[in-house]
Amino acid sequence: MLKAVKFFAGAFLLALGVVSAQPSQAAEYKEHVMGDADAPVTIIEYASLTCPHCAAFHNEVLPELKEKLVDTGKAKIIFRDYPLDGIALRAAAVAQCAGDDRYFGVLGMLFKSQMTWARAKDPIEGIKQVVRFAGINGDAVDACINDEAMIDAIVGSRMKGEQEHNVSSTPSFIIDGETIAGARDAEFFIDKVDDLID
């Protein structure tokens, strides 16, 4: 089974045009959690940084969910990478390299400016322009996107979503073991969480 997983991971990387490079010590892949780790409800989001619907969720829906669910201790949100293309994969690596303190800030910056960098002639240069406002310079970006271990781990996150939760599109959400494909408004999540708590 492990050999099969490695084969498919390799095939996915090849399809995305990711060139293997020597691993660096730029960062360690981590699953990032927004909110209290002991919150009664867990919302897992699988998203791609080049997905317009994912950007809409982060820009328009997530702020209300943070206010009404996360900040009140009702739910925590776990973000998991599900890159749809090579640019999303590299952008995810850069967010990971930002570190725990800056992760969600950089993620938000990338989603807010998605239309600018994702469609640029040189998307990597576009990403560099965005994240420099978070104190991440061009050399650090290059180190992140050439970190083979990091890239493999992000692909592993996508595969975990496919194998454990039947995720096949973005955004997808896992709430109480149920996989919900596609964007939803804030009211949907608030009602869902309240039903689970009651």
Backbone torsions as a table, in degrees:
resi	resn	phi	psi	omega
1	MET	NA	-44.6	179.8
2	LEU	-60.1	-40.6	178.3
3	LYS	-61.6	-39.3	179.8
4	ALA	-65.2	-42.1	178.8
5	VAL	-61.6	-45.5	179.4
6	LYS	-63.8	-36.6	179.0
7	PHE	-63.9	-48.0	-178.6
8	PHE	-67.4	-35.6	176.4
9	ALA	-62.5	-43.0	178.9
10	GLY	-64.3	-40.6	179.5
11	ALA	-65.2	-39.0	179.1
12	PHE	-64.8	-44.6	178.7
13	LEU	-61.0	-41.5	-179.9
14	LEU	-64.1	-42.1	-179.5
15	ALA	-64.2	-32.0	-179.7
16	LEU	-83.0	-5.3	178.9
17	GLY	75.8	26.0	179.2
18	VAL	-84.1	120.7	-179.1
19	VAL	-87.5	128.6	178.5
20	SER	-63.7	141.7	177.8
21	ALA	-139.7	168.5	177.9
22	GLN	-67.8	134.5	179.7
23	PRO	-63.3	145.2	175.6
24	SER	-112.6	176.6	177.0
25	GLN	-99.9	28.7	-173.4
26	ALA	-59.3	-45.0	-177.0
27	ALA	-168.4	168.3	176.7
28	GLU	-112.5	137.2	-179.5
29	TYR	-69.7	129.8	178.6
30	LYS	-134.5	151.8	173.0
31	GLU	-89.1	124.0	-173.4
32	HIS	-100.1	135.1	-176.1
33	VAL	-117.1	129.2	174.9
34	MET	-101.6	114.9	178.8
35	GLY	114.3	-175.5	-177.9
36	ASP	-72.2	126.0	-179.3
37	ALA	-59.6	-24.0	-178.8
38	ASP	-96.9	11.2	178.9
39	ALA	-57.3	143.3	-174.6
40	PRO	-66.3	-25.2	-178.3
41	VAL	-121.8	137.6	177.5
42	THR	-112.9	127.7	173.2
43	ILE	-111.5	118.9	177.0
44	ILE	-102.3	127.7	177.6
45	GLU	-111.5	128.7	170.6
46	TYR	-104.8	122.2	-175.4
47	ALA	-145.4	158.7	176.0
48	SER	-117.2	135.9	-176.7
49	LEU	-69.5	-11.2	175.7
50	THR	-103.8	7.3	-178.9
51	CYS	-88.5	116.6	-179.6
52	PRO	-59.9	-36.3	179.3
53	HIS	-68.1	-33.0	176.4
54	CYS	-67.4	-41.6	178.5
55	ALA	-62.4	-42.0	179.2
56	ALA	-61.9	-40.3	178.0
57	PHE	-61.8	-48.1	-176.9
58	HIS	-67.7	-35.3	-176.6
59	ASN	-83.4	-32.2	-171.1
60	GLU	-112.3	-32.7	-174.2
61	VAL	-102.0	-43.6	-174.7
62	LEU	-56.3	-41.0	179.7
63	PRO	-56.1	-39.7	178.5
64	GLU	-70.4	-38.2	178.1
65	LEU	-65.2	-37.8	177.6
66	LYS	-62.5	-43.8	-178.3
67	GLU	-67.3	-44.5	-170.3
68	LYS	-95.6	-21.3	-178.3
69	LEU	-116.0	-46.9	-175.2
70	VAL	-76.2	-52.2	-177.1
71	ASP	-66.7	-22.4	178.5
72	THR	-88.8	-4.8	178.0
73	GLY	82.3	7.5	-179.8
74	LYS	-74.9	-34.6	-175.1
75	ALA	-147.5	156.6	169.0
76	LYS	-118.4	152.3	-180.0
77	ILE	-118.0	126.6	177.5
78	ILE	-107.3	124.4	179.4
79	PHE	-95.6	128.1	176.3
80	ARG	-125.7	137.8	-178.4
81	ASP	-76.0	136.5	173.1
82	TYR	-139.2	70.4	-174.6
83	PRO	-64.0	133.8	-179.9
84	LEU	-92.9	-12.5	-178.8
85	ASP	-158.3	175.7	-176.0
86	GLY	-65.5	-32.4	179.4
87	ILE	-69.2	-43.2	177.3
88	ALA	-61.6	-38.2	179.3
89	LEU	-62.0	-45.2	179.9
90	ARG	-69.8	-38.4	177.8
91	ALA	-63.5	-38.9	177.8
92	ALA	-62.1	-38.8	178.4
93	ALA	-63.1	-41.4	179.9
94	VAL	-63.9	-41.9	177.7
95	ALA	-61.7	-42.0	178.0
96	GLN	-60.6	-41.3	-177.7
97	CYS	-69.4	-14.0	179.8
98	ALA	-67.0	-22.2	-179.7
99	GLY	91.1	167.4	-175.1
100	ASP	-58.0	-44.6	-173.9
101	ASP	-66.4	-33.1	-174.5
102	ARG	-106.5	-2.2	-171.1
103	TYR	-55.6	-57.3	-175.8
104	PHE	-68.7	-28.8	175.6
105	GLY	-65.1	-45.5	179.0
106	VAL	-68.0	-40.9	177.2
107	LEU	-57.0	-45.6	178.8
108	GLY	-62.9	-40.6	178.2
109	MET	-61.3	-42.5	-178.5
110	LEU	-68.1	-39.2	177.5
111	PHE	-69.2	-39.9	-179.2
112	LYS	-64.2	-35.7	-176.6
113	SER	-103.5	16.3	-174.1
114	GLN	-52.5	-43.8	-176.3
115	MET	-63.5	-22.9	-179.1
116	THR	-82.3	-56.2	-174.1
117	TRP	-81.2	-36.1	-175.0
118	ALA	-66.7	-26.7	-178.4
119	ARG	-106.7	8.6	-179.4
120	ALA	-71.5	157.3	176.4
121	LYS	-60.4	-36.6	176.9
122	ASP	-124.6	88.3	-176.1
123	PRO	-59.2	-35.7	-179.4
124	ILE	-64.3	-41.3	176.2
125	GLU	-63.6	-37.0	176.6
126	GLY	-62.7	-42.6	177.4
127	ILE	-61.6	-42.5	179.3
128	LYS	-59.6	-40.0	-179.6
129	GLN	-65.5	-36.1	-179.2
130	VAL	-71.6	-50.8	-170.6
131	VAL	-78.5	-10.9	176.9
132	ARG	-64.2	-24.4	176.4
133	PHE	-71.2	-14.6	175.4
134	ALA	-99.3	9.4	178.0
135	GLY	82.8	19.8	178.6
136	ILE	-105.6	114.6	-176.7
137	ASN	-85.9	173.0	-175.4
138	GLY	-60.8	-38.0	178.9
139	ASP	-63.7	-38.6	179.0
140	ALA	-66.3	-38.8	176.8
141	VAL	-62.0	-46.0	179.4
142	ASP	-59.8	-41.8	179.6
143	ALA	-62.9	-40.0	-179.5
144	CYS	-65.0	-48.9	-174.0
145	ILE	-74.8	-11.7	176.1
146	ASN	-103.4	9.2	178.7
147	ASP	-85.2	101.8	-174.2
148	GLU	-61.2	-40.0	-179.2
149	ALA	-63.8	-39.8	178.9
150	MET	-65.6	-46.6	179.7
151	ILE	-60.2	-44.0	178.3
152	ASP	-60.1	-41.0	-178.0
153	ALA	-67.1	-37.0	178.8
154	ILE	-68.2	-40.9	174.5
155	VAL	-61.7	-37.2	177.4
156	GLY	-61.5	-35.1	177.3
157	SER	-63.6	-42.2	177.7
158	ARG	-62.4	-45.3	-178.2
159	MET	-65.9	-35.3	177.1
160	LYS	-61.7	-41.3	177.8
161	GLY	-62.2	-41.1	-179.8
162	GLU	-67.0	-44.9	-173.7
163	GLN	-77.3	-38.4	-174.5
164	GLU	-92.7	-28.0	-173.4
165	HIS	-129.0	7.0	179.8
166	ASN	57.2	34.4	176.9
167	VAL	-73.1	133.2	179.4
168	SER	-137.9	1.2	-179.6
169	SER	-153.3	167.6	178.4
170	THR	-126.7	148.0	-7.3
171	PRO	-77.8	152.4	171.6
172	SER	-129.9	146.5	-176.6
173	PHE	-127.5	143.2	175.7
174	ILE	-115.2	118.0	178.1
175	ILE	-129.0	118.2	179.5
176	ASP	54.4	39.5	177.6
177	GLY	84.0	-6.6	-179.8
178	GLU	-94.1	130.0	177.7
179	THR	-90.5	123.6	-178.6
180	ILE	-118.0	111.8	-178.3
181	ALA	-90.4	137.5	175.2
182	GLY	97.0	157.5	-178.3
183	ALA	-69.1	148.7	176.1
184	ARG	-135.8	160.9	177.5
185	ASP	-83.5	171.7	-176.5
186	ALA	-62.2	-38.3	-177.7
187	GLU	-58.8	-36.7	179.0
188	PHE	-58.4	-49.5	-177.9
189	PHE	-68.5	-40.1	-179.3
190	ILE	-63.2	-45.3	178.4
191	ASP	-63.5	-41.1	-178.4
192	LYS	-62.6	-45.7	-178.8
193	VAL	-67.2	-44.0	179.3
194	ASP	-61.3	-38.1	177.7
195	ASP	-63.9	-37.5	-178.3
196	LEU	-73.6	-30.8	-179.0
197	ILE	-79.8	-36.8	-177.6
198	ASP	-65.6	NA	NA
